[in-house]
Amino acid sequence: MSAMNAVDPGSEDPSATDGTAGVPSGTNNGGGTTAPGGDECEAPELWDFGAQGPTGGNFNPTYFGVVIEGVIEGGDVYDFVLDAEELSAYIAFDFYDANANALCSAVFDASDSLIPTTGWSTDSGGVVYEGYEVAVDPNQGWTNCANLNAGNWGTTDVRSWVAQRSIRIGIGELNGQLYNDLESAFGVATWNADWAPYVLGTYIDIGLASAKQHGFVFAYDHDCYELDSAGANLQYAPTGPVDLNGLLTGSESGLVFNMAMVP
């Protein structure tokens, strides 16, 4: 679902899975958000996906993963324009079976669903630069999932399951085992040239002792929330705590979480 391929379009992590492929795009709902920099610079305000509940039938997921995409500036998340097309910032929850095969997704408007939060402890010791509490409206989300078993999950709608959980997502330093795994997957030369200078880590806090390093993102420069993919500049990753400012796009990197472990 990424709006842009980070670094080399052919260099995606072979272990990565993305259940959000094929979600629909929609139309601009109008409006606009004034940027922190002043009235002359406005982000678009839209929700591409619309609202769609479960598709009928039933499914039994075991794992989930999270993907986020959008412009982050001043601690907030904004929609953006890529190649003259207005696009929604989104947060997608991808659901998997017991063998980690992608089943379906639930997608929400990130510009309306993420509340800035602080106070992070991470399993890898990585520093979180920007953190958000996930506060979605289940009636505004989109899903292509079937019905959950209400006896197992407390609801038939995966959108409600997400809304009822206490989940935080963070963006910050990439380090530890995930760093080592990615370096091994791509090779030291490619990693050092195309990845290490730019890549950031993503973290998920599902109410356990510490947040888990979950995946990776890259940040691209934007001009008043507008980007041209042909000339987009990939940002260098910061080396310490900093307010992020750029279009974030990335991957789960194959790491998923057992739904039964989430309070």
C-alpha positions as a Markdown table, in Angstrom:
| # | Residue | x | y | z |
|---|---|---|---|---|
| 1 | Met | 0.0 | 0.0 | 0.0 |
| 2 | Ser | 3.0 | 2.3 | 0.2 |
| 3 | Ala | 2.7 | 5.5 | -1.8 |
| 4 | Met | 6.4 | 5.4 | -2.6 |
| 5 | Asn | 9.0 | 2.6 | -2.8 |
| 6 | Ala | 11.8 | 3.4 | -0.4 |
| 7 | Val | 15.3 | 3.2 | -1.9 |
| 8 | Asp | 15.3 | 0.4 | -4.5 |
| 9 | Pro | 11.8 | -0.7 | -5.7 |
| 10 | Gly | 13.1 | -4.3 | -6.0 |
| 11 | Ser | 14.7 | -4.4 | -2.6 |
| 12 | Glu | 11.7 | -5.2 | -0.4 |
| 13 | Asp | 12.4 | -7.5 | 2.6 |
| 14 | Pro | 11.5 | -11.0 | 1.2 |
| 15 | Ser | 9.9 | -11.9 | 4.6 |
| 16 | Ala | 7.6 | -8.9 | 4.6 |
| 17 | Thr | 3.9 | -9.4 | 4.1 |
| 18 | Asp | 1.3 | -6.7 | 3.4 |
| 19 | Gly | -2.4 | -7.6 | 3.7 |
| 20 | Thr | -3.5 | -4.1 | 2.6 |
| 21 | Ala | -3.0 | -4.7 | -1.1 |
| 22 | Gly | -6.0 | -3.9 | -3.2 |
| 23 | Val | -7.9 | -1.5 | -0.9 |
| 24 | Pro | -9.9 | 1.0 | -2.8 |
| 25 | Ser | -9.2 | 4.7 | -3.3 |
| 26 | Gly | -12.0 | 7.3 | -3.2 |
| 27 | Thr | -12.6 | 11.0 | -3.6 |
| 28 | Asn | -11.7 | 14.1 | -1.7 |
| 29 | Asn | -14.1 | 15.0 | 1.0 |
| 30 | Gly | -13.0 | 18.6 | 0.9 |
| 31 | Gly | -11.6 | 20.8 | 3.6 |
| 32 | Gly | -8.0 | 21.4 | 4.6 |
| 33 | Thr | -5.8 | 21.6 | 7.6 |
| 34 | Thr | -3.6 | 24.6 | 8.2 |
| 35 | Ala | 0.0 | 23.6 | 8.7 |
| 36 | Pro | 2.0 | 24.7 | 11.7 |
| 37 | Gly | 4.2 | 26.8 | 9.4 |
| 38 | Gly | 1.4 | 29.3 | 8.5 |
| 39 | Asp | -1.9 | 29.9 | 6.8 |
| 40 | Glu | -0.4 | 29.8 | 3.3 |
| 41 | Cys | 0.5 | 26.1 | 3.6 |
| 42 | Glu | -2.4 | 23.7 | 3.9 |
| 43 | Ala | -2.5 | 19.9 | 3.9 |
| 44 | Pro | -5.4 | 18.3 | 2.1 |
| 45 | Glu | -8.1 | 16.7 | 4.3 |
| 46 | Leu | -9.7 | 13.6 | 2.9 |
| 47 | Trp | -10.4 | 9.9 | 3.6 |
| 48 | Asp | -9.8 | 7.7 | 0.5 |
| 49 | Phe | -11.3 | 4.5 | 1.8 |
| 50 | Gly | -14.8 | 5.3 | 3.0 |
| 51 | Ala | -16.6 | 3.2 | 5.7 |
| 52 | Gln | -17.1 | -0.5 | 5.1 |
| 53 | Gly | -17.9 | -3.2 | 7.6 |
| 54 | Pro | -17.3 | -6.9 | 7.6 |
| 55 | Thr | -18.0 | -8.7 | 4.3 |
| 56 | Gly | -20.0 | -11.6 | 5.8 |
| 57 | Gly | -19.0 | -15.1 | 6.5 |
| 58 | Asn | -16.4 | -15.6 | 9.2 |
| 59 | Phe | -12.7 | -15.8 | 9.7 |
| 60 | Asn | -10.4 | -16.8 | 12.6 |
| 61 | Pro | -7.2 | -14.6 | 12.7 |
| 62 | Thr | -4.3 | -15.4 | 15.0 |
| 63 | Tyr | -1.9 | -12.5 | 14.4 |
| 64 | Phe | -2.0 | -8.8 | 13.4 |
| 65 | Gly | 0.5 | -6.2 | 12.1 |
| 66 | Val | 0.4 | -2.4 | 11.7 |
| 67 | Val | 1.4 | -0.1 | 8.8 |
| 68 | Ile | 1.3 | 3.7 | 8.9 |
| 69 | Glu | 1.7 | 6.2 | 6.1 |
| 70 | Gly | 1.4 | 10.0 | 6.1 |
| 71 | Val | 3.2 | 13.2 | 6.6 |
| 72 | Ile | 4.3 | 13.9 | 10.2 |
| 73 | Glu | 5.0 | 17.5 | 11.2 |
| 74 | Gly | 4.9 | 19.2 | 14.5 |
| 75 | Gly | 3.9 | 15.9 | 16.1 |
| 76 | Asp | 0.7 | 15.6 | 14.1 |
| 77 | Val | -0.2 | 13.4 | 11.1 |
| 78 | Tyr | -1.4 | 14.9 | 7.8 |
| 79 | Asp | -2.8 | 13.8 | 4.5 |
| 80 | Phe | -0.6 | 14.7 | 1.5 |
| 81 | Val | -0.3 | 15.1 | -2.3 |
| 82 | Leu | 1.8 | 12.7 | -4.3 |
| 83 | Asp | 2.3 | 13.3 | -8.1 |
| 84 | Ala | -0.7 | 15.7 | -8.0 |
| 85 | Glu | -3.0 | 13.2 | -6.4 |
| 86 | Glu | -4.4 | 13.8 | -2.9 |
| 87 | Leu | -4.0 | 10.8 | -0.6 |
| 88 | Ser | -5.1 | 10.0 | 2.9 |
| 89 | Ala | -2.7 | 9.3 | 5.7 |
| 90 | Tyr | -3.7 | 5.9 | 7.0 |
| 91 | Ile | -3.1 | 3.3 | 9.7 |
| 92 | Ala | -3.8 | -0.2 | 8.6 |
| 93 | Phe | -4.2 | -3.3 | 10.8 |
| 94 | Asp | -3.4 | -6.4 | 8.8 |
| 95 | Phe | -4.7 | -9.8 | 10.0 |
| 96 | Tyr | -3.0 | -13.2 | 9.6 |
| 97 | Asp | -3.8 | -16.8 | 10.1 |
| 98 | Ala | -1.8 | -19.2 | 12.4 |
| 99 | Asn | 0.8 | -19.7 | 9.6 |
| 100 | Ala | 1.2 | -15.9 | 9.2 |
| 101 | Asn | -0.6 | -15.8 | 5.9 |
| 102 | Ala | -2.2 | -12.5 | 5.2 |
| 103 | Leu | -6.0 | -12.6 | 5.4 |
| 104 | Cys | -7.5 | -9.1 | 5.3 |
| 105 | Ser | -7.1 | -5.6 | 6.7 |
| 106 | Ala | -8.8 | -2.8 | 8.6 |
| 107 | Val | -7.8 | 0.7 | 7.6 |
| 108 | Phe | -8.4 | 4.0 | 9.4 |
| 109 | Asp | -7.7 | 7.7 | 8.8 |
| 110 | Ala | -4.4 | 8.3 | 10.5 |
| 111 | Ser | -4.9 | 12.1 | 10.6 |
| 112 | Asp | -8.0 | 11.6 | 12.8 |
| 113 | Ser | -6.9 | 8.5 | 14.7 |
| 114 | Leu | -3.5 | 9.1 | 16.2 |
| 115 | Ile | -3.0 | 11.1 | 19.4 |
| 116 | Pro | 0.6 | 12.2 | 20.3 |
| 117 | Thr | 1.9 | 10.5 | 23.4 |
| 118 | Thr | 5.2 | 10.2 | 25.4 |
| 119 | Gly | 6.8 | 7.9 | 27.9 |
| 120 | Trp | 8.2 | 5.0 | 25.9 |
| 121 | Ser | 10.2 | 1.9 | 27.0 |
| 122 | Thr | 11.3 | -0.3 | 24.1 |
| 123 | Asp | 12.5 | -3.9 | 24.0 |
| 124 | Ser | 15.5 | -3.0 | 21.9 |
| 125 | Gly | 16.5 | 0.1 | 23.8 |
| 126 | Gly | 15.8 | 2.2 | 20.8 |
| 127 | Val | 14.7 | 5.8 | 21.2 |
| 128 | Val | 11.1 | 6.7 | 20.1 |
| 129 | Tyr | 11.1 | 10.1 | 18.4 |
| 130 | Glu | 7.3 | 10.4 | 17.8 |
| 131 | Gly | 4.7 | 8.3 | 19.5 |
| 132 | Tyr | 0.9 | 8.0 | 19.1 |
| 133 | Glu | -2.0 | 6.5 | 20.9 |
| 134 | Val | -4.3 | 4.7 | 18.4 |
| 135 | Ala | -7.9 | 6.0 | 18.9 |
| 136 | Val | -9.9 | 4.9 | 15.9 |
| 137 | Asp | -13.6 | 5.3 | 15.2 |
| 138 | Pro | -14.8 | 1.9 | 14.2 |
| 139 | Asn | -17.7 | 3.3 | 12.2 |
| 140 | Gln | -15.4 | 5.3 | 10.0 |
| 141 | Gly | -12.9 | 2.5 | 9.2 |
| 142 | Trp | -12.8 | 0.3 | 6.1 |
| 143 | Thr | -12.3 | -3.5 | 6.2 |
| 144 | Asn | -12.3 | -6.4 | 3.7 |
| 145 | Cys | -12.4 | -8.9 | 6.6 |
| 146 | Ala | -15.2 | -11.3 | 7.2 |
| 147 | Asn | -16.9 | -11.6 | 10.7 |
| 148 | Leu | -15.0 | -12.4 | 13.8 |
| 149 | Asn | -16.3 | -15.1 | 16.2 |
| 150 | Ala | -17.8 | -12.9 | 18.9 |
| 151 | Gly | -17.3 | -15.6 | 21.5 |
| 152 | Asn | -13.6 | -15.5 | 20.9 |
| 153 | Trp | -13.0 | -11.8 | 20.3 |
| 154 | Gly | -16.0 | -10.0 | 21.9 |
| 155 | Thr | -17.2 | -8.6 | 18.6 |
| 156 | Thr | -17.9 | -9.6 | 15.0 |
| 157 | Asp | -16.2 | -6.5 | 13.6 |
| 158 | Val | -12.4 | -6.2 | 13.4 |
| 159 | Arg | -12.8 | -2.5 | 13.4 |
| 160 | Ser | -14.4 | -2.6 | 16.9 |
| 161 | Trp | -11.7 | -5.0 | 18.1 |
| 162 | Val | -9.1 | -2.5 | 17.2 |
| 163 | Ala | -11.0 | 0.4 | 18.8 |
| 164 | Gln | -11.4 | -1.6 | 22.0 |
| 165 | Arg | -7.7 | -2.2 | 22.4 |
| 166 | Ser | -5.0 | 0.0 | 24.0 |
| 167 | Ile | -2.4 | 0.2 | 21.3 |
| 168 | Arg | 0.4 | 2.8 | 20.7 |
| 169 | Ile | 2.6 | 3.2 | 17.7 |
| 170 | Gly | 6.0 | 4.9 | 17.7 |
| 171 | Ile | 8.6 | 6.0 | 15.2 |
| 172 | Gly | 12.3 | 6.2 | 16.1 |
| 173 | Glu | 15.7 | 4.6 | 16.1 |
| 174 | Leu | 16.1 | 1.3 | 14.3 |
| 175 | Asn | 18.5 | -1.0 | 16.2 |
| 176 | Gly | 18.8 | -4.4 | 17.8 |
| 177 | Gln | 17.7 | -7.7 | 16.2 |
| 178 | Leu | 15.6 | -6.2 | 13.4 |
| 179 | Tyr | 18.5 | -4.0 | 12.3 |
| 180 | Asn | 20.7 | -7.1 | 12.2 |
| 181 | Asp | 18.1 | -9.2 | 10.3 |
| 182 | Leu | 17.6 | -6.5 | 7.7 |
| 183 | Glu | 21.3 | -6.0 | 7.2 |
| 184 | Ser | 21.7 | -9.8 | 6.7 |
| 185 | Ala | 18.8 | -9.9 | 4.3 |
| 186 | Phe | 20.1 | -7.2 | 2.0 |
| 187 | Gly | 23.9 | -7.7 | 2.4 |
| 188 | Val | 26.3 | -5.3 | 4.1 |
| 189 | Ala | 27.2 | -3.3 | 1.0 |
| 190 | Thr | 23.5 | -2.6 | 0.0 |
| 191 | Trp | 22.6 | -2.0 | 3.6 |
| 192 | Asn | 25.3 | 0.5 | 4.2 |
| 193 | Ala | 24.7 | 2.4 | 0.9 |
| 194 | Asp | 20.9 | 2.3 | 0.6 |
| 195 | Trp | 19.4 | 1.6 | 4.0 |
| 196 | Ala | 21.4 | 2.4 | 7.1 |
| 197 | Pro | 21.7 | 6.2 | 6.5 |
| 198 | Tyr | 18.0 | 6.6 | 6.0 |
| 199 | Val | 15.9 | 4.0 | 7.8 |
| 200 | Leu | 13.9 | 4.5 | 10.9 |
| 201 | Gly | 12.2 | 1.9 | 13.2 |
| 202 | Thr | 8.6 | 1.5 | 14.1 |
| 203 | Tyr | 7.4 | 0.3 | 17.5 |
| 204 | Ile | 4.2 | -1.1 | 18.8 |
| 205 | Asp | 3.1 | -0.9 | 22.5 |
| 206 | Ile | 0.3 | -3.4 | 23.1 |
| 207 | Gly | 0.3 | -3.1 | 26.9 |
| 208 | Leu | 3.2 | -5.4 | 27.7 |
| 209 | Ala | 6.3 | -4.6 | 29.6 |
| 210 | Ser | 7.9 | -2.7 | 26.8 |
| 211 | Ala | 7.1 | -1.6 | 23.2 |
| 212 | Lys | 8.3 | -4.1 | 20.5 |
| 213 | Gln | 10.3 | -3.0 | 17.5 |
| 214 | His | 8.0 | -3.9 | 14.7 |
| 215 | Gly | 9.1 | -2.7 | 11.3 |
| 216 | Phe | 10.8 | 0.2 | 9.4 |
| 217 | Val | 9.9 | 3.4 | 7.7 |
| 218 | Phe | 11.7 | 6.0 | 5.5 |
| 219 | Ala | 11.0 | 9.8 | 5.5 |
| 220 | Tyr | 10.8 | 11.9 | 2.3 |
| 221 | Asp | 10.9 | 15.7 | 2.1 |
| 222 | His | 7.7 | 17.5 | 1.3 |
| 223 | Asp | 6.9 | 21.0 | 0.2 |
| 224 | Cys | 3.6 | 22.1 | 1.8 |
| 225 | Tyr | 2.6 | 18.4 | 2.0 |
| 226 | Glu | 3.2 | 17.9 | -1.7 |
| 227 | Leu | 5.7 | 15.5 | -3.2 |
| 228 | Asp | 6.8 | 14.4 | -6.7 |
| 229 | Ser | 7.9 | 10.8 | -6.7 |
| 230 | Ala | 10.4 | 11.4 | -9.5 |
| 231 | Gly | 12.3 | 14.0 | -7.5 |
| 232 | Ala | 11.5 | 13.1 | -3.9 |
| 233 | Asn | 14.4 | 13.5 | -1.5 |
| 234 | Leu | 15.0 | 10.7 | 1.0 |
| 235 | Gln | 15.9 | 12.1 | 4.4 |
| 236 | Tyr | 18.8 | 11.0 | 6.5 |
| 237 | Ala | 17.7 | 9.3 | 9.7 |
| 238 | Pro | 18.4 | 11.4 | 12.8 |
| 239 | Thr | 21.0 | 10.2 | 15.2 |
| 240 | Gly | 19.1 | 11.4 | 18.3 |
| 241 | Pro | 15.7 | 12.6 | 19.6 |
| 242 | Val | 14.2 | 15.0 | 17.1 |
| 243 | Asp | 10.8 | 16.2 | 15.8 |
| 244 | Leu | 10.2 | 14.3 | 12.6 |
| 245 | Asn | 9.0 | 16.1 | 9.5 |
| 246 | Gly | 8.4 | 14.2 | 6.3 |
| 247 | Leu | 6.3 | 11.6 | 4.5 |
| 248 | Leu | 6.7 | 8.3 | 6.3 |
| 249 | Thr | 6.2 | 5.1 | 4.4 |
| 250 | Gly | 7.4 | 1.6 | 5.3 |
| 251 | Ser | 6.7 | -2.0 | 6.1 |
| 252 | Glu | 5.8 | -4.4 | 8.8 |
| 253 | Ser | 9.0 | -6.4 | 8.0 |
| 254 | Gly | 7.2 | -9.7 | 8.6 |
| 255 | Leu | 6.9 | -9.2 | 12.4 |
| 256 | Val | 3.3 | -9.8 | 13.7 |
| 257 | Phe | 1.7 | -10.0 | 17.1 |
| 258 | Asn | -0.5 | -12.6 | 18.6 |
| 259 | Met | -4.0 | -11.1 | 19.0 |
| 260 | Ala | -4.7 | -13.2 | 22.2 |
| 261 | Met | -1.8 | -11.4 | 24.0 |
| 262 | Val | -3.4 | -7.9 | 23.6 |
| 263 | Pro | -5.3 | -6.9 | 26.7 |
